[in-house]
Amino acid sequence: MRRVLHDFPDSKCREILLNQKHAMKKGWSKLLICEAVLPDVGCSGFDSLTDISRITFSSMQRSEKQWATLLASVGLRIMKIWPPQGGPFSVIEAEIGED
């Protein structure tokens, strides 16, 4: 999933993620999410402005903690986050969490 979730508020992201989760098999499937992962502090000016511009659409750029909370709210957990390599986007690897 590439650059989809930053365009939506948490409520809509939960719908999208639940649909993905229903198509996944526990212990087998991985969901890869390519999105910006903001630092908790010290965000760049560009990332700050991008986040502020999302307010218009009730969406946001998210920090690692916000991603973890969002994914956990639908029963997914972060296994690993690969930081950007020559670009602005990280890859978040998620799988179905413990029930």
Residue pairs with C-beta under 8 A, 6 or more apart in sequence:
1 20
1 31
1 32
1 33
1 34
2 34
2 35
2 89
3 34
3 35
3 89
4 16
4 35
5 13
5 16
5 17
5 33
5 35
5 62
5 70
6 35
6 36
6 54
6 59
6 60
6 61
6 62
7 54
7 57
7 59
8 16
8 57
8 59
9 57
9 58
9 59
9 60
10 70
10 73
13 70
14 70
14 73
14 74
17 31
17 70
17 71
17 74
17 76
18 74
20 31
21 31
21 74
21 75
21 76
21 96
23 29
24 31
24 95
24 96
26 95
26 96
27 95
27 96
29 95
29 96
30 79
30 93
30 94
30 95
31 76
31 93
31 94
31 95
32 91
32 92
32 93
32 94
33 67
33 91
33 92
33 94
34 89
34 90
34 91
34 92
35 61
35 62
35 67
35 89
35 90
35 92
36 47
36 50
36 61
36 62
36 88
36 89
36 90
37 62
37 63
37 64
37 67
37 81
37 83
37 90
37 92
38 47
38 51
38 61
38 62
38 63
39 63
40 63
40 64
40 65
43 51
47 61
47 88
50 61
51 60
51 61
54 60
54 61
60 66
62 70
64 78
64 81
67 78
67 81
67 92
68 77
68 78
71 77
71 78
71 92
71 94
72 97
75 96
75 97
75 99
76 94
76 95
76 96
76 97
77 94
77 95
77 96
77 97
77 98
78 92
78 93
78 94
79 93
79 94
79 95
80 92
80 93
81 90
81 91
81 92
81 93
82 90
82 91
82 93
83 90
84 90
